[in-house]
Amino acid sequence: GTKMKQILSILFIFFFLIHCNNEKEELATFKDGSITRKEFRAYYDFRNIPINEKTTSIQVQSQVLENLAIQVLIDKEIEQNKENESPVYQKIFELSEIQFLSDLIMREYLKNLKKKEKFDMVTIQFLLLLPDQANPEEELEKLNSLKSDKEIFTYISQNTQEEQRKPLGGILEPLCNNCKEETLLPIFKEGISANDKTFRKTNLENKILLYRIYERKQVLEKDLENFYKKTFQKFRDMALEFQNNASSEEEKQKASYYAEDEPNLSNKALRFAERTINTFDAKAWEEEYDNRRKEINFQTTEILEGKKGNNLSLFPIDTLLFKTKDVEYKIENFNREYAEYSKIRGNHQVDELNEKSNFLTNIILPKYLIVDTEKGRAIKETEKYENTKQFLKRNVSWIFFIRKIQGEIQVTEEELKNAYEMGKNFAYSQEIKGQRTSIPFSQVRDKIKEELQNNKLRSVIEEKISKLKETYSLKILTEKLKTGEI
């Protein structure tokens, strides 16, 4: 026993050392620095990139690694030039941090919740009757008198009016009972609450459904994709058996949708799992958001909710937008913060009403309701924040880099007219009575300007990045990347 314990201890230390060395492995090198596997993994997490077959291909990993390396180099340049001390940079950082912290708070809350809370997956089996059909009470009695799952399966396959479900004996894809409400869940509420195998009657529009809980499982997030995969494999087996016993080609055709093979079956399982996780997250965060609003005594107003229109400039500046136990936020507060934001927004054309609405929703409300609260501030003390704040800074440097280039780009009137002349018979024309006719220059001028600005922006960015890669001798060590793992 003691010898076995010693061997296990040695093995644990060995694997621990391999893992540590593995994390220190350099995946990209440049002058005076490198990117390690540990940093690369953390970047995937920061960008919220899911780990799956597609995102861990060598091609995608190389692209993500190069993006990270370029951000590191741009950040180094900006620091060397002390541009990170400028008021514009500081303001971009302040606004980006609000969005970053708001997202991090939500993600950490959901991650911790899903470690302990499982997905309540309910599979329904039903027989569909049309109103002018047999007596539903008699059918209900018949179904509840059947003893085995096989008898029920056969009976529903032969008698349901839902043709597409005949191959599966009326079984539906699993529904998540603790996710944001699925369309069908409310009509099965009684059976789900009772949580037994008894058939019950419910209605869907003008149709009658006799249903029962076929199966109910509590599934952890990490097992969800596999749960769907096993479900669809069962569906495939049912469909193949139905095809074998089918009496006509038409009957066989009904089963072909469920008789899926790889890779379609796995892709479908992944799609269903992702959708379920998204709806679970939406409901869980909605509930937590409401709790946080209550904790800070958040009080909304009709103006904030848009009940009196969304043009804030039509109201006196001392009009209240919302209040919490710490803040009374008025239109004048909003105007001040929006004016600061406008200075760093750049010179591109925007729909001002829309921009103000987005600023209110994406910056102001998260700032006062989520980030700048006792609960929100606690995230800055966590290891997670420490590990990812460097990526936030680099992200800000990237935004600053792009914005600076945008400010330098000029498009002359001559360039606009030349572009119009080249495209007036193609891109800047329309068909009128079978004839291609040029659209007047004045009507497409802004569109041409935007196109030329974007083309110049792309070109300058590519040129500057290429120069940076050369200056710092950037090397992406693709041979160190492994398909399927980060």
C-alpha positions in Angstrom: 0.0 0.0 0.0 2.8 2.4 1.0 4.8 1.6 -2.2 1.7 2.2 -4.4 1.2 5.6 -2.6 4.8 6.5 -3.3 4.5 5.6 -7.0 1.2 7.6 -7.3 3.0 10.6 -5.6 5.9 10.4 -8.1 3.5 10.1 -11.0 1.5 13.2 -9.8 4.7 15.3 -9.4 5.9 14.1 -12.9 2.6 15.1 -14.6 2.5 18.4 -12.7 6.0 19.2 -13.9 5.1 18.3 -17.5 2.0 20.5 -17.3 4.1 23.4 -15.9 6.8 23.0 -18.5 4.1 22.7 -21.1 2.5 26.1 -20.0 5.9 27.8 -20.3 6.4 26.5 -23.9 7.0 29.4 -26.3 4.5 29.4 -29.2 5.6 32.8 -30.7 8.8 34.8 -30.3 9.8 38.3 -31.1 12.6 40.8 -30.1 12.8 40.9 -26.2 9.8 38.7 -25.7 7.6 35.6 -26.4 4.1 34.2 -26.0 3.8 31.1 -23.9 1.2 28.4 -24.1 -0.2 29.6 -20.7 -0.8 33.1 -22.1 -2.3 31.6 -25.3 -4.8 29.5 -23.3 -5.7 32.6 -21.2 -6.3 34.6 -24.4 -8.8 32.0 -25.7 -10.6 32.3 -22.4 -10.5 36.1 -22.6 -11.9 36.1 -26.1 -14.6 33.6 -25.0 -13.6 31.3 -27.8 -15.2 27.8 -27.3 -12.8 24.9 -27.3 -14.0 22.5 -30.0 -12.7 20.8 -33.2 -13.1 23.8 -35.4 -11.5 26.4 -33.0 -8.5 24.1 -32.2 -7.5 23.4 -35.8 -3.9 24.4 -36.6 -5.2 27.0 -39.0 -7.5 28.8 -36.4 -4.9 28.5 -33.6 -2.2 30.1 -35.9 -4.6 33.0 -36.7 -5.5 33.5 -33.0 -1.9 33.4 -32.0 -0.9 35.9 -34.7 -3.7 38.3 -33.6 -2.4 38.0 -30.0 1.2 38.6 -31.0 0.3 41.7 -33.1 -1.7 43.2 -30.2 1.4 42.6 -27.9 3.7 44.4 -30.4 1.3 47.3 -30.9 1.0 47.6 -27.1 4.8 47.7 -26.7 5.0 50.5 -29.3 2.4 52.6 -27.7 4.1 52.2 -24.3 7.5 53.1 -25.7 6.0 56.3 -27.2 4.1 57.0 -23.9 0.9 57.3 -25.9 -0.9 55.2 -23.2 -0.6 58.3 -20.9 -2.7 60.5 -23.3 -6.2 61.5 -22.2 -7.7 59.8 -25.3 -6.1 56.5 -24.4 -7.1 56.8 -20.8 -10.8 57.5 -21.8 -10.8 54.5 -24.2 -9.4 52.3 -21.4 -12.1 53.6 -18.9 -15.0 52.8 -21.3 -13.5 49.5 -22.4 -13.0 48.4 -18.8 -16.7 48.9 -18.0 -17.7 46.6 -20.8 -14.9 44.1 -20.0 -15.8 44.0 -16.2 -19.5 43.8 -16.9 -18.9 40.8 -19.2 -16.4 39.2 -16.8 -18.8 39.5 -13.9 -21.5 37.8 -15.9 -19.3 35.1 -17.2 -17.8 34.3 -13.8 -21.3 34.2 -12.2 -22.6 31.8 -14.9 -19.5 29.6 -14.7 -19.8 29.2 -10.9 -23.5 28.6 -11.1 -23.1 25.9 -13.7 -20.6 24.0 -11.6 -23.4 23.2 -9.2 -26.7 23.7 -11.1 -27.6 21.1 -13.7 -29.7 21.4 -16.8 -33.2 19.9 -16.2 -33.7 18.1 -19.5 -37.2 16.8 -20.1 -38.1 14.5 -23.0 -41.8 14.4 -24.0 -43.6 11.6 -25.8 -47.0 12.5 -27.3 -49.9 11.4 -29.5 -51.5 14.1 -31.7 -55.2 14.0 -32.3 -57.2 16.3 -34.6 -60.4 17.8 -33.1 -62.8 15.7 -35.2 -61.0 12.4 -34.3 -61.7 9.7 -31.8 -62.7 10.5 -28.3 -59.6 11.9 -26.5 -60.7 10.5 -23.1 -60.9 7.0 -24.5 -57.4 7.4 -26.2 -56.0 8.7 -22.9 -57.4 5.7 -21.0 -55.9 3.4 -23.7 -52.5 4.9 -23.5 -52.4 4.8 -19.7 -53.4 1.1 -19.8 -50.5 0.1 -22.0 -47.8 -1.6 -19.8 -44.5 -1.3 -21.7 -42.6 1.5 -23.5 -42.5 -0.8 -26.6 -46.3 -1.1 -26.6 -46.7 2.7 -26.2 -44.1 3.4 -29.0 -45.9 1.1 -31.4 -49.4 2.4 -30.6 -48.3 6.1 -31.0 -46.4 5.3 -34.3 -49.6 3.8 -35.7 -52.1 6.3 -34.4 -50.5 9.8 -34.1 -51.5 12.4 -36.7 -48.0 14.0 -36.3 -46.5 12.3 -39.4 -42.9 13.4 -38.7 -42.9 11.9 -35.2 -44.1 8.4 -36.3 -40.5 7.0 -36.7 -39.8 8.1 -33.0 -43.1 6.9 -31.5 -44.0 10.5 -30.8 -40.8 11.4 -28.9 -39.7 15.0 -29.0 -36.1 16.4 -28.8 -35.3 17.1 -25.1 -36.5 20.4 -23.7 -34.6 22.4 -21.0 -37.0 23.1 -18.1 -34.7 25.6 -16.4 -33.7 27.6 -19.4 -35.3 30.8 -20.9 -38.9 29.5 -21.6 -39.1 27.3 -24.6 -42.2 27.7 -26.8 -43.6 24.2 -26.0 -42.8 24.1 -22.3 -45.9 25.9 -20.9 -48.3 23.4 -22.5 -46.6 20.5 -20.7 -46.4 22.3 -17.3 -48.8 20.0 -15.5 -46.9 16.8 -16.5 -43.5 18.3 -15.7 -44.7 19.4 -12.2 -46.2 16.0 -11.5 -43.0 14.4 -12.8 -44.5 10.9 -13.4 -45.1 8.7 -16.4 -48.9 9.3 -16.7 -50.3 10.5 -20.0 -52.2 13.8 -19.7 -54.2 15.9 -22.1 -53.2 19.4 -23.4 -53.9 21.6 -26.4 -51.8 23.2 -29.0 -53.9 25.6 -31.1 -56.8 23.5 -32.3 -55.0 20.2 -31.8 -55.2 17.8 -28.9 -52.0 16.3 -27.5 -51.9 13.3 -25.1 -48.4 13.4 -23.6 -46.2 12.0 -20.8 -42.7 12.6 -19.5 -40.8 9.9 -21.3 -37.5 10.7 -19.6 -36.0 13.4 -17.3 -32.3 13.9 -16.6 -30.2 16.4 -14.7 -27.2 17.1 -16.9 -24.0 19.1 -16.2 -22.9 21.6 -18.8 -19.8 19.6 -19.7 -21.9 16.6 -20.4 -24.6 18.3 -22.4 -23.2 17.8 -25.9 -22.7 14.1 -25.2 -26.3 13.9 -23.8 -27.6 15.2 -27.1 -25.4 13.0 -29.1 -26.6 9.9 -27.2 -30.2 11.1 -27.7 -29.8 11.5 -31.4 -28.1 8.1 -31.7 -31.2 6.6 -30.1 -33.3 8.5 -32.5 -31.2 7.1 -35.4 -31.7 3.5 -34.1 -35.4 4.0 -33.8 -35.6 5.5 -37.3 -33.6 2.7 -38.8 -35.9 0.1 -37.2 -38.9 2.0 -38.4 -37.5 2.0 -42.0 -36.9 -1.8 -41.8 -40.5 -2.4 -40.9 -42.0 0.3 -43.2 -44.5 -0.9 -45.7 -43.9 1.9 -48.3 -41.3 4.2 -49.6 -43.3 7.1 -48.2 -43.0 5.6 -44.7 -39.3 5.0 -45.1 -38.8 8.7 -46.2 -40.3 9.9 -42.9 -37.5 8.3 -41.0 -34.6 9.6 -43.1 -34.4 12.9 -41.2 -33.6 11.0 -38.0 -31.4 8.3 -39.5 -28.4 10.6 -39.6 -24.8 9.6 -39.7 -21.6 11.2 -38.7 -20.5 14.0 -38.9 -24.1 15.4 -39.2 -25.2 13.8 -35.9 -22.3 15.3 -33.9 -22.8 18.7 -35.5 -26.5 18.6 -34.6 -25.6 17.6 -31.0 -23.2 20.6 -30.8 -25.8 23.0 -32.2 -28.5 21.9 -29.7 -26.0 22.0 -26.8 -24.9 25.5 -27.7 -28.5 26.7 -28.0 -29.5 25.2 -24.7 -26.5 26.7 -22.9 -27.3 30.2 -24.4 -31.0 30.0 -23.3 -29.9 28.7 -19.8 -27.4 31.6 -19.5 -30.0 34.2 -20.7 -32.5 33.1 -18.0 -29.9 32.8 -15.2 -28.3 36.2 -15.9 -31.7 37.9 -16.2 -32.6 36.6 -12.7 -29.2 37.6 -11.3 -29.4 41.0 -12.9 -32.9 41.6 -11.3 -31.4 40.6 -7.9 -28.5 43.0 -8.3 -31.0 45.8 -9.3 -32.9 45.1 -6.1 -29.7 45.1 -3.9 -28.9 48.7 -5.1 -32.5 49.9 -4.9 -32.5 50.6 -8.6 -35.5 52.7 -9.7 -36.2 53.3 -13.3 -38.3 56.1 -15.1 -40.6 56.2 -18.1 -37.9 58.2 -19.9 -35.2 55.5 -19.4 -37.7 52.9 -20.6 -38.4 54.9 -23.8 -42.1 55.4 -23.0 -41.8 59.1 -23.8 -39.6 58.6 -26.9 -35.8 58.1 -27.0 -34.7 61.7 -27.8 -33.2 62.9 -24.5 -32.5 66.4 -25.9 -36.3 67.1 -25.8 -36.4 67.0 -22.0 -35.0 69.4 -19.4 -31.4 68.5 -18.3 -32.4 68.0 -14.6 -34.9 65.2 -15.6 -34.2 62.0 -13.7 -33.2 58.9 -15.8 -32.7 56.5 -12.9 -31.6 56.3 -9.3 -29.9 53.8 -7.0 -29.1 54.0 -3.3 -25.9 55.8 -4.2 -26.7 57.8 -7.4 -29.4 60.1 -8.8 -28.6 60.0 -12.5 -30.1 62.8 -14.6 -30.0 63.8 -18.3 -27.2 66.4 -17.5 -25.0 63.5 -16.1 -25.6 61.6 -19.3 -24.9 64.6 -21.5 -21.5 65.1 -19.8 -20.5 61.5 -20.1 -21.7 61.3 -23.7 -19.7 64.5 -24.6 -16.5 62.8 -23.3 -17.2 59.7 -25.3 -17.9 61.7 -28.5 -14.4 63.2 -28.3 -12.8 59.8 -28.6 -15.3 58.2 -30.9 -13.6 59.2 -34.1 -14.9 61.2 -37.1 -17.1 58.6 -38.7 -20.8 59.4 -39.4 -23.3 58.0 -36.9 -27.0 58.1 -36.2 -26.8 60.2 -33.1 -30.1 59.0 -31.5 -29.0 55.4 -32.0 -25.5 56.1 -30.7 -26.9 57.7 -27.6 -29.2 54.8 -27.0 -26.3 52.3 -27.4 -24.1 54.3 -25.0 -26.8 54.3 -22.4 -27.4 50.6 -22.7 -23.9 49.3 -23.1 -21.9 51.7 -21.0 -24.0 53.8 -18.5 -26.3 51.1 -17.2 -23.6 48.4 -16.8 -21.4 51.0 -15.1 -23.9 51.9 -12.4 -25.9 48.7 -12.1 -23.1 46.0 -12.4 -19.6 47.4 -12.3 -19.6 50.3 -9.9 -21.3 48.5 -7.0 -20.0 46.7 -4.0 -20.5 43.3 -5.6 -19.1 44.4 -8.9 -15.9 46.0 -7.4 -15.1 42.6 -5.8 -14.2 41.2 -9.2 -11.0 43.3 -9.3 -9.7 41.4 -6.3 -9.9 38.0 -8.1 -7.1 36.1 -9.8 -9.3 35.9 -12.9 -9.1 39.7 -13.3 -5.4 39.7 -12.7 -4.8 37.1 -15.3 -6.9 38.8 -18.0 -6.4 42.6 -17.5 -3.3 42.5 -19.7 -5.5 41.4 -22.6 -7.8 44.3 -21.9 -4.9 46.8 -22.0 -3.7 45.3 -25.3 -7.2 45.4 -26.7 -7.4 49.2 -25.8 -4.0 49.7 -27.5 -5.4 48.0 -30.7 -8.5 50.3 -30.6 -6.2 53.3 -30.1 -3.9 52.2 -32.9 -6.9 51.9 -35.4 -8.4 55.2 -34.2 -5.1 57.0 -34.8 -4.8 55.7 -38.3 -8.5 56.7 -39.0 -7.6 60.2 -37.9 -4.7 60.4 -40.4 -6.7 59.1 -43.5 -7.8 61.8 -46.0 -9.9 61.3 -49.0 -9.8 64.2 -51.6 -12.7 65.4 -53.8 -10.7 64.3 -56.8 -10.4 60.7 -55.5 -14.2 60.7 -54.9 -14.9 61.8 -58.5 -12.4 59.4 -60.0 -14.0 56.5 -58.1 -17.5 57.7 -59.2 -16.4 57.8 -62.9 -15.0 54.3 -62.7 -18.1 52.9 -61.1 -21.0 55.0 -62.5 -21.9 52.3 -65.0 -21.7 49.4 -62.4 -21.7 49.9 -58.6 -23.2 53.4 -58.7 -26.0 52.7 -61.2 -29.5 51.3 -61.2 -31.8 49.7 -63.7 -34.6 51.8 -65.0 -37.0 50.3 -67.6 -34.3 47.8 -68.7 -31.6 50.5 -69.0 -28.6 50.9 -66.6 -28.6 54.5 -65.5 -26.0 56.2 -63.3 -27.1 57.4 -59.9 -26.2 61.1 -59.5 -22.9 61.7 -57.7 -24.5 63.7 -54.9 -26.6 60.7 -53.9 -23.6 58.3 -53.6 -20.9 60.6 -52.5 -21.0 59.6 -48.8 -21.1 55.9 -49.7 -18.0 56.3 -52.0 -16.2 58.3 -49.3 -16.8 55.5 -46.7 -15.7 52.8 -49.2 -12.4 54.7 -50.0 -11.8 55.4 -46.3 -12.2 51.7 -45.4 -9.9 50.6 -48.3 -7.2 53.1 -47.2 -7.6 52.0 -43.6 -7.2 48.3 -44.5 -4.2 49.1 -46.6 -2.4 51.3 -43.9 -3.2 48.7 -41.2 -1.7 45.9 -43.2 1.4 48.0 -44.1 2.0 49.0 -40.4 1.5 45.5 -39.1 3.8 44.1 -41.7 6.5 46.6 -40.7 6.0 45.8 -37.0 6.4 42.0 -37.6 9.6 42.8 -39.5 11.0 45.3 -36.8 10.4 42.8 -34.0 11.3 39.7 -36.0 8.0 38.0 -35.1 8.0 34.2 -35.5 4.8 32.1 -35.1 6.0 28.5 -34.1 3.2 26.6 -35.9 5.0 23.3 -35.4 4.4 23.6 -31.6 0.6 23.8 -32.1 -1.4 20.6 -31.7 -4.7 19.8 -33.4 -7.5 19.4 -30.9 -5.8 21.0 -27.9 -4.7 24.5 -26.8 
